[in-house]
Amino acid sequence: MFGQVIGILFPVFALVLVGYSVGRWLKPDFKPINRINMETFTPALVFSSLVSMPLGEQQFPLLIAALVAVLIPALVMLPICRLMKLNYKAWTPPHMFRNSGNLAIPLFTYTFGETALGAAVLLFVVSACTHISIGLVMLSSGNPVKQIVKMPVFIAAASALALNLLNVEVWKPLYDATALLGQAAIPVMLLSLGAQMCHIKLSGLRVGLLCTLQSLLTGAIAFSIIYWFIPLSVMHLQMMVLFSMLPPAVMNYLFAERFSIEPTKVASMVLFANFFSVITLPILLGLALTLE
């Protein structure tokens, strides 16, 4: 079991280490790279995966499970933030919107094979769409609808789902082009995550450790509900163990900085929680693989 877990996680952490090395010595500006990835590579990955993914009643439980994993932590954090006197807007989103892109997609594909890619992308789409809708509503007082419909990820997901549900076959050269472009998304995500690790400061260790423990708690509660009440296949159930307890997405920091909601603390949550995933992910993966 241990060797299997190491074999699955090694390619992920190897690319993260390469990204850390690049960020440490070359110090590139990843902002334009991340923007290209989020507006080009990732939408292409989403489109090519969803347009060919079998859709139907068998995908509905996974969709519901993803929503449970995202929304339940928002309820759990209400009493936690009140008892610990924490800023709800700063501390809750990292437990709702996890690293379902640059960490989860490669992790799922390395663990379960290419057959899991469609489900992994579906989970990412649910997380991303709720983040740019519910997440923005939580942080701002404006209407985020206009911003949502303009986002390339949303457009790609909506287009792919519409074509899929209408049984419209995509011209193969177009499909091949989007699939080829989408292949760049995962490596770039991992390199970017590794480069972000260069900004870790020990002063944020306490915040990051607390966030990690809270993240495991809120995720475990969400997964318990999924396990007992939502009928999933074994592979999807194994995926939900990881999806429910992943570290926070980097986008949480970007939103916190934009709305001036304790961005320094949120940055510590994101960076340290992803750093601690070196410890937590092997444990969660081992747990997931024991489910039958």
Salt bridges, closest charged atoms under 4 A:
GLU39 OE2 - ARG35 NE 3.31
ASP176 OD2 - LYS172 NZ 2.90
GLU262 OE1 - LYS265 NZ 3.76
